[in-house]
Amino acid sequence: MDAVLKKRCHRNKLCNHDSQDWAHGCPQPTEIPAKLKASLCKTLDARGDDEVQSAAIATSFPDVTSPVRTKLKHVNMSAGGGEVSLGDGGASAHSPPSQPWLPNLTDLLKSCRLQNNYSPLKIVRASYQYMYDDTNLEYLDCVNSVAHVGHCHPAVVKAASVSMESAVTSCGWEIDYGDLQYPKELHQFLPTCLNTFLFCNSGSEAVDLALQLSRLYTNGTDAIVVDNAFHGSIDSVHQLSPKVFKCNNIIQPDWVHTVAMPDLYRGPYQEDDPLAVEKYIADARDMIDKARHYGRKIACFIAEPMLTVPGCIIPPNTWLQGMYRMVREFGGLCIADEVQTSLGRVGSHFWSFQAQGVTPDILIIGKSVGNGYPMASVVTSREVAALLGERIKEYQCTKMMNAVGCAVLEVLQQEHLMGSASVVGSVLKDELLKLQQKHEYIGQVRGKGLMFGIEIVWSKQSKKPSKEIADHIVFEMKKEYVIMANEGNSRNILLLMPPMCFTQENALLLVKRLDKVLSAIPSKRFSRSSNIAPSAPVGICEGRLGTFQPQEDDDDDGTSSMRDTVDLECAQHSYQDLD
């Protein structure tokens, strides 16, 4: 118990564990109630074994006094509430009658879990593409795409500060914000048919609004989504997110229809099949035909033009073009979710739908347009937006949104960040492809601009996803002062989506340190006792960062079969889960 509490408690205090931001480690700790400390000590001391109890209390709760200060041999907590066994599996006794303020001891240990269990990182400030922890160590940020032009960019901070000085918020009447420039400036980067802006506070709210608009326009109810997609964190949007279904064992609503990802590396139809794209589209058509046979009417097809959350899958252009044609043929609207991929991130184009050669009926953009300020927008035609009637007034651009949005656009142009994304991204991709040739654990590198996915596998031949190695790489890269994340259905894909101010020097440093980490991974088959994260403690989340299981002798490629499934409660959350 002492080892568990010592490893799981932050600064000898229990963690609330409400936050899901893995980069920030555990949230602000909460003090242990005095009654709870005293009760824990009393419960353990009452056992009478002179070789138990207090070492754990002394280690975890040093301010609690107890007459017994000895080694804790064994504590076994039943989930049912309060049985404690002491010694080497010896006799058990029951704790005193439960109190309303005394939680089950098992729950106490659960509350101490950290999402970055083995080395929590407490970020306290950030600047451009760098983040700093509470000891002022600098980390290169390779994941926070929401800070689009850089964390705390001075121009954005100044615009927000000046606007806040005269901000007005009121209920019950309309506010005249004057002639707002941001919608006009943003429209210059869009097709002429996307000419009406509806402003929200988050990407999730924008997705919900886009769904409402599609249903009003088509009189349909059903939506088509891509497998493993994630579109937001509110309930209505969760229902559009197959990733949420799988992680939480939720039954998919009957009005949501899922099509396969056009993954030419790992999908049912792969790059060695010249008809792969046609087969993906044919399967989608069959699914729609089946839905219509049962009287369903399609309202919309919503997808990222480039699928970042499933692991930066870049669909062939012909796939998205074919899907848009088919959905419109059946009377639905096409919605492009550009929360992650907009504003020049792909380097070649301002919007990723342009790179795919399509124009959506509804466009969704998220917090990157405000560099993290809580603003988002649904962009559509006047004809579609007019269906909101008087409600359209609820989605005005505010003075703060106008100031922050204009500042972000100005920085993008003045600092030539879209061109930089193209150049830096080209260098980064070339270097990552060299690493792929060098290291057996990199199965594929894909992406463009400042948006890449790196498939981590047990071997190139097998293509078996390795969450264990991906976890280890993220863990070791943090020790190299580089923040990365792993995503995808098997959480084996390293996702790179840094702020747009990411430089060529940053890219080369990232590759150098990634090469170092990969080179240190054993190339031989792992034994039962091998562990490439040697600092990982044994305890509640054992195996989470990777005690490797033994290789099975009957594997042709020398890799093991599927690894142990990690309990959902201990699963690592990624940055994208929070956006």
C-alpha positions in Angstrom: 0.0 0.0 0.0 2.8 2.4 0.7 4.3 1.9 -2.7 0.9 2.4 -4.3 0.0 5.5 -2.3 3.5 6.9 -2.8 3.4 6.5 -6.5 -0.2 7.5 -7.0 -0.5 10.5 -4.8 0.9 13.9 -5.9 2.9 15.6 -3.1 1.4 13.3 -0.5 -2.2 14.6 -1.2 -5.1 12.9 -3.0 -5.8 14.0 -6.5 -9.3 15.1 -7.6 -8.5 13.5 -11.0 -11.3 15.5 -12.7 -9.0 17.0 -15.3 -8.4 14.9 -18.5 -5.6 17.0 -19.8 -2.7 14.6 -20.0 -0.2 17.3 -20.6 -1.0 19.0 -17.4 -0.6 15.9 -15.2 -2.9 15.8 -12.2 -5.0 18.7 -11.2 -4.6 20.9 -8.1 -4.4 18.4 -5.2 -6.9 18.3 -2.4 -5.9 18.0 1.2 -6.9 14.8 3.0 -9.7 15.5 5.6 -8.3 15.2 9.1 -11.1 12.8 10.1 -10.3 10.6 7.2 -6.6 10.5 8.0 -7.3 9.7 11.7 -9.8 7.0 10.7 -7.3 5.4 8.3 -4.7 5.3 11.0 -7.1 4.0 13.6 -8.4 1.3 11.2 -4.9 0.0 10.5 -3.5 0.3 14.0 -6.5 -1.6 15.4 -5.3 -4.8 13.7 -2.7 -5.4 16.4 0.1 -6.6 14.2 3.2 -5.0 15.4 4.8 -5.3 11.9 2.2 -3.4 9.9 0.3 -0.3 9.1 2.1 2.9 9.9 4.8 3.0 7.4 2.2 3.5 4.7 0.5 6.2 6.7 3.8 7.8 7.6 4.9 7.9 4.0 1.7 9.1 2.5 0.3 11.2 5.4 3.3 12.4 7.4 1.3 14.7 9.6 -0.7 11.8 11.1 0.7 10.4 14.3 0.3 6.8 15.3 1.7 4.5 18.0 2.7 1.9 15.4 5.4 2.8 12.9 6.3 -0.4 11.2 6.4 -2.0 7.9 3.2 -2.7 6.0 3.3 -6.3 4.8 0.0 -6.7 2.9 -3.2 -4.8 2.6 -6.1 -6.3 0.6 -9.1 -4.0 0.1 -12.3 -5.6 -1.0 -14.4 -3.5 -3.5 -17.4 -4.2 -1.3 -16.3 -1.9 1.4 -13.7 -2.1 4.1 -12.2 -5.6 4.6 -8.5 -5.4 5.4 -6.2 -8.4 5.5 -2.8 -8.1 7.1 0.4 -10.1 7.1 1.2 -12.6 4.3 -2.4 -13.5 3.5 -3.3 -14.0 7.2 -6.4 -13.3 9.2 -8.7 -10.5 8.3 -10.7 -8.1 10.3 -13.4 -5.6 9.5 -13.0 -1.8 9.7 -15.1 0.2 12.1 -18.7 1.1 11.0 -18.6 3.1 7.8 -19.1 6.9 8.1 -20.7 9.1 5.5 -17.5 11.0 5.1 -15.3 7.9 4.9 -14.9 6.6 1.3 -14.0 3.0 0.5 -10.2 2.6 0.6 -10.2 1.1 -2.9 -11.9 4.3 -4.1 -9.1 6.3 -2.4 -6.5 4.5 -4.4 -8.4 5.0 -7.6 -8.6 8.7 -6.9 -4.8 8.8 -6.8 -4.4 7.6 -10.3 -2.7 10.1 -12.7 -3.3 10.1 -16.4 0.4 10.4 -17.0 0.9 7.9 -14.2 4.7 7.5 -14.2 5.8 11.0 -14.6 3.1 13.7 -14.3 3.8 16.9 -16.1 2.5 20.2 -14.7 2.5 22.9 -17.4 2.2 26.4 -16.0 2.8 28.6 -19.0 3.6 28.5 -22.7 5.0 30.8 -25.5 4.8 30.2 -29.2 5.7 26.5 -29.8 7.2 25.9 -26.3 5.6 25.0 -23.0 7.1 25.3 -19.5 6.5 23.2 -16.4 6.5 24.3 -12.7 10.3 24.0 -12.6 10.7 26.2 -15.7 11.9 23.4 -17.9 11.1 24.0 -21.6 9.3 21.5 -23.7 8.8 21.5 -27.5 5.0 21.3 -28.2 4.2 19.0 -31.1 0.5 18.4 -30.4 -1.4 21.6 -29.5 -2.9 22.6 -32.8 -5.5 24.8 -31.1 -2.8 27.4 -30.3 -2.7 27.9 -34.0 -0.2 30.8 -34.4 1.6 30.0 -31.2 0.8 29.9 -27.5 0.1 33.4 -26.0 1.1 35.1 -29.3 1.6 38.8 -28.3 -0.6 40.2 -31.1 -3.5 37.9 -30.2 -3.1 38.6 -26.4 -3.0 42.4 -27.1 -6.1 42.3 -29.3 -8.0 40.3 -26.7 -6.9 42.6 -23.8 -7.8 45.8 -25.6 -11.2 44.5 -26.7 -12.0 43.2 -23.2 -11.6 46.7 -21.8 -14.8 47.7 -23.6 -16.6 44.4 -23.8 -20.4 44.4 -23.2 -22.5 41.4 -22.3 -26.2 41.6 -21.7 -29.4 39.6 -22.0 -32.8 40.7 -23.3 -31.8 43.1 -26.1 -29.5 43.2 -29.1 -26.1 44.8 -28.9 -24.8 46.9 -31.7 -21.1 45.9 -32.1 -20.7 48.2 -35.0 -19.1 47.3 -38.3 -17.3 44.0 -37.6 -14.4 43.1 -39.9 -13.7 39.5 -39.1 -16.5 37.8 -41.1 -15.6 39.9 -44.1 -11.9 39.1 -43.8 -12.5 35.4 -43.3 -14.9 35.3 -46.3 -12.0 36.3 -48.5 -10.5 32.9 -48.0 -13.7 31.0 -48.7 -15.8 30.0 -51.8 -18.4 32.6 -52.6 -21.2 30.1 -51.8 -20.1 30.0 -48.1 -21.2 33.5 -47.2 -23.0 33.4 -43.9 -21.2 33.1 -40.6 -22.9 31.8 -37.4 -20.6 32.2 -34.4 -20.4 29.8 -31.4 -18.2 29.2 -28.4 -16.8 25.8 -29.3 -16.4 23.3 -32.1 -18.8 21.0 -30.3 -21.5 23.6 -30.3 -20.8 24.3 -34.0 -21.2 20.6 -34.9 -24.5 20.5 -33.1 -25.7 23.6 -34.9 -24.6 22.2 -38.3 -26.6 19.0 -37.6 -29.7 21.2 -36.8 -29.3 23.1 -40.1 -28.9 20.0 -42.2 -32.1 18.5 -40.7 -34.0 21.8 -41.2 -32.9 22.0 -44.8 -33.5 18.4 -45.9 -36.3 17.3 -43.5 -34.2 14.3 -42.9 -33.0 13.0 -39.6 -30.0 10.6 -40.2 -26.3 11.4 -40.4 -23.4 9.5 -42.0 -20.1 9.5 -40.1 -16.7 7.9 -40.6 -15.6 5.1 -38.3 -13.4 6.1 -35.4 -14.3 9.8 -35.9 -14.6 12.2 -32.9 -16.6 15.5 -33.4 -17.0 17.0 -30.0 -17.7 16.6 -26.3 -21.4 17.4 -25.8 -24.1 14.7 -25.8 -25.6 15.3 -29.2 -22.2 15.4 -30.8 -21.1 12.3 -28.9 -23.7 10.5 -30.9 -21.9 11.4 -34.1 -18.6 10.1 -32.7 -17.9 6.4 -33.3 -14.8 6.7 -31.2 -17.0 7.5 -28.2 -19.2 4.4 -28.9 -16.3 2.1 -28.7 -14.6 3.6 -25.7 -17.7 3.7 -23.6 -19.7 0.7 -24.9 -22.5 2.9 -26.0 -25.1 1.6 -28.5 -24.9 3.5 -31.7 -28.2 5.5 -32.3 -30.3 4.2 -35.2 -30.1 7.6 -37.0 -26.3 7.4 -37.2 -24.7 5.4 -40.0 -21.0 4.6 -40.0 -18.9 4.1 -43.1 -15.4 2.6 -43.1 -12.3 4.9 -43.0 -10.6 4.9 -46.4 -7.4 3.6 -44.7 -5.3 2.2 -47.5 -2.7 1.0 -44.9 -4.8 -1.0 -42.5 -8.4 -0.9 -43.8 -10.4 -3.6 -45.5 -9.2 -2.4 -48.9 -5.6 -1.4 -49.1 -3.1 0.3 -51.4 -2.3 -2.8 -53.3 -5.9 -2.9 -54.5 -6.4 -0.6 -57.5 -10.1 -0.6 -56.9 -9.9 0.2 -53.2 -11.5 3.6 -53.3 -14.4 2.4 -55.5 -15.0 -0.4 -53.0 -15.1 2.0 -50.0 -17.7 4.1 -51.9 -19.7 1.1 -53.0 -19.9 -0.1 -49.4 -21.1 3.3 -48.3 -23.8 3.3 -51.0 -25.0 -0.2 -49.9 -25.3 1.2 -46.3 -27.3 4.2 -47.5 -29.6 2.0 -49.6 -30.2 -0.3 -46.6 -31.1 2.7 -44.5 -33.5 4.1 -47.1 -35.1 0.7 -47.4 -36.1 1.0 -43.8 -37.6 4.4 -44.3 -34.6 6.5 -43.1 -33.8 9.8 -44.8 -30.2 11.1 -44.9 -29.8 14.7 -43.6 -26.0 15.0 -43.8 -22.6 13.4 -44.2 -20.1 14.9 -41.7 -16.4 14.2 -41.9 -13.0 15.8 -41.5 -11.6 16.2 -45.0 -8.4 14.8 -43.6 -9.1 12.4 -40.7 -6.9 13.6 -37.9 -8.5 11.9 -34.8 -8.4 8.4 -36.3 -4.6 8.9 -36.8 -4.1 11.4 -39.6 -5.6 9.3 -42.3 -5.3 11.3 -45.6 -8.1 10.0 -47.9 -7.5 9.8 -51.6 -9.2 12.8 -53.2 -11.5 10.6 -55.2 -13.0 9.1 -52.1 -14.2 12.4 -50.6 -15.3 13.6 -54.0 -17.3 10.4 -54.5 -18.9 10.5 -51.1 -20.0 14.2 -51.6 -21.6 13.3 -55.0 -23.4 10.3 -53.5 -24.7 12.1 -50.4 -26.1 14.9 -52.5 -27.6 12.4 -54.9 -29.7 11.1 -51.9 -30.7 14.6 -50.8 -28.2 15.1 -48.0 -25.9 18.0 -47.1 -22.1 17.6 -46.9 -20.5 19.0 -43.7 -16.7 19.6 -43.5 -15.4 19.5 -39.9 -12.3 21.7 -40.1 -11.8 22.1 -36.3 -8.3 20.5 -36.6 -7.3 21.1 -40.2 -8.1 24.7 -41.1 -6.3 28.0 -41.6 -3.4 26.8 -43.7 -2.3 23.8 -41.6 -2.0 21.5 -44.7 0.4 24.0 -46.2 -0.8 23.8 -49.8 -4.3 25.3 -49.1 -6.0 27.4 -46.5 -8.7 24.7 -46.0 -8.2 21.0 -46.2 -11.4 20.6 -48.2 -9.7 22.6 -50.9 -6.8 20.2 -51.0 -9.4 17.4 -51.5 -11.1 19.2 -54.4 -14.5 19.5 -52.8 -16.7 22.3 -51.5 -19.0 21.5 -48.5 -22.5 22.8 -47.9 -21.6 23.6 -44.3 -18.2 24.3 -42.9 -17.3 24.0 -39.2 -14.2 25.7 -37.7 -13.2 25.6 -34.1 -11.0 27.3 -31.4 -7.9 27.5 -33.7 -9.5 30.5 -35.3 -9.2 32.3 -32.0 -5.8 30.7 -31.1 -7.5 28.9 -28.2 -9.9 31.7 -27.3 -13.4 30.0 -27.0 -14.9 30.8 -30.4 -16.0 28.7 -33.4 -18.1 29.2 -36.4 -20.5 27.5 -38.8 -20.2 28.8 -42.3 -22.9 28.1 -44.9 -25.1 29.7 -47.5 -27.7 32.3 -46.8 -30.4 29.9 -48.0 -29.4 27.3 -45.3 -28.8 29.8 -42.5 -32.2 31.5 -43.1 -34.0 28.4 -41.8 -33.0 29.4 -38.3 -35.4 32.4 -38.5 -35.2 34.7 -35.6 -32.7 32.3 -33.9 -30.0 33.5 -36.3 -29.5 36.5 -33.9 -28.2 34.2 -31.3 -25.1 33.5 -33.4 -23.6 36.9 -33.9 -19.9 37.7 -33.9 -19.0 39.5 -30.7 -16.6 42.3 -30.3 -14.1 39.9 -28.6 -14.4 37.3 -31.4 -13.9 40.0 -34.0 -10.7 41.3 -32.3 -9.2 37.9 -31.7 -10.2 36.4 -35.1 -8.8 39.4 -37.0 -5.5 39.2 -35.0 -5.1 35.5 -35.9 -5.7 36.1 -39.6 -3.2 39.0 -39.5 -0.5 36.9 -37.9 -1.0 34.1 -40.4 -0.5 36.5 -43.2 2.3 38.7 -41.8 4.4 35.7 -40.6 3.6 33.7 -43.8 2.7 30.7 -41.6 0.9 28.7 -44.4 4.0 28.9 -46.6 6.1 28.0 -43.5 3.9 25.0 -42.9 4.5 23.8 -46.4 8.3 24.2 -46.3 8.7 22.9 -42.7 6.3 20.1 -43.4 8.2 19.0 -46.5 11.5 18.8 -44.5 9.8 17.0 -41.6 8.2 14.4 -43.9 11.5 13.7 -45.7 13.2 13.1 -42.3 10.4 11.0 -41.0 10.5 8.8 -44.1 14.3 8.3 -43.4 13.4 7.1 -39.9 10.8 4.8 -41.4 13.5 3.1 -43.5 15.8 2.9 -40.5 13.5 1.6 -37.8 11.4 -1.6 -37.9 8.8 -0.1 -35.6 7.6 2.6 -38.0 5.1 1.1 -40.3 4.0 4.2 -42.2 4.4 8.0 -42.2 1.6 10.0 -43.6 0.5 13.6 -43.7 1.3 17.0 -45.1 2.0 20.5 -43.9 2.1 20.4 -40.1 -0.1 17.4 -39.7 1.5 13.9 -39.5 0.6 10.4 -38.3 3.3 7.8 -37.6 2.1 4.2 -37.5 4.0 2.3 -34.7 3.9 -1.5 -35.3 5.6 -4.6 -34.0 7.1 -5.1 -37.4 6.6 -3.8 -40.9 5.8 -7.2 -42.2 3.0 -7.9 -39.8 1.6 -4.3 -39.5 0.4 -5.3 -36.0 -0.3 -2.1 -34.1 1.8 -1.6 -31.0 0.3 0.7 -28.4 3.0 -0.4 -25.9 5.8 0.9 -28.1 3.8 4.1 -28.9 3.2 4.7 -25.2 6.9 4.2 -24.5 7.9 6.6 -27.2 5.6 9.3 -25.9 7.0 8.7 -22.4 10.6 8.8 -23.4 10.1 11.8 -25.7 8.8 13.7 -22.7 12.1 13.0 -21.0 13.7 14.5 -24.1 11.6 17.6 -23.5 9.3 17.0 -26.5 5.6 16.6 -26.0 3.9 14.1 -28.3 0.6 12.1 -28.3 -0.5 8.8 -29.6 -3.9 8.4 -31.2 -5.9 6.0 -33.4 -8.2 3.1 -32.8 -5.3 1.1 -31.3 -3.6 4.2 -29.8 -0.5 3.2 -31.8 -0.2 6.3 -34.0 2.0 9.2 -33.1 0.2 12.4 -34.0 2.1 15.5 -34.8 0.1 18.7 -35.0 2.2 21.6 -33.5 1.5 25.3 -33.5 2.0 26.8 -37.0 5.1 28.7 -35.8 7.0 25.4 -35.6 10.3 25.9 -37.4 12.6 23.8 -39.5 15.0 23.7 -36.6 12.2 22.3 -34.4 11.5 19.7 -37.0 15.1 18.5 -37.1 15.3 18.5 -33.3 12.1 16.4 -33.1 13.5 13.9 -35.6 16.8 13.7 -33.9 15.3 12.9 -30.5 12.8 10.5 -31.9 15.6 8.6 -33.6 17.4 8.5 -30.3 14.4 7.0 -28.5 13.7 4.5 -31.3 17.3 3.4 -31.4 17.2 2.6 -27.7 14.3 0.2 -28.0 15.5 -3.4 -27.9 15.5 -5.0 -31.4 15.3 -8.5 -30.0 12.1 -10.3 -28.9 11.0 -9.2 -25.5 11.1 -11.6 -22.7 8.3 -11.9 -20.1 10.3 -9.8 -17.6 11.5 -7.2 -20.1 10.1 -3.7 -19.7 11.2 -0.8 -22.0 9.8 1.7 -19.4 11.8 0.5 -16.4 10.6 3.3 -14.2 7.0 2.2 -14.5 5.8 1.1 -11.1 4.0 -2.1 -10.3 0.5 -1.3 -9.1 -3.0 -0.3 -10.1 -2.1 0.5 -13.8 0.6 -2.1 -14.3 1.3 -2.6 -18.0 -0.1 0.8 -19.0 3.2 2.1 -20.3 4.3 -1.2 -21.2 5.5 -4.3 -19.5 5.9 -6.2 -22.7 4.3 -9.6 -22.9 6.4 -12.6 -24.1 6.5 -13.2 -27.8 4.6 -16.2 -29.0 6.7 -18.9 -30.6 4.2 -19.6 -33.4 4.3 -16.0 -34.8 5.9 -16.1 -38.2 7.3 -12.6 -38.0 8.6 -12.9 -34.4 6.0 -10.6 -32.9 3.5 -11.3 -30.3 -0.2 -11.6 -30.7 -2.6 -8.9 -29.5 -1.5 -7.5 -26.2 -3.6 -7.4 -23.0 -6.5 -5.0 -23.2 -6.1 -2.0 -20.9 -9.0 -1.3 -18.6 -10.9 1.8 -19.9 -10.7 3.4 -16.5 -6.9 3.4 -16.8 -6.8 4.3 -20.5 -4.7 7.3 -21.4 -6.7 10.3 -22.7 -5.4 12.3 -25.6 -5.5 16.0 -26.3 -8.1 15.5 -29.1 -10.5 14.0 -26.5 -10.7 17.3 -24.8 -11.3 19.6 -27.7 
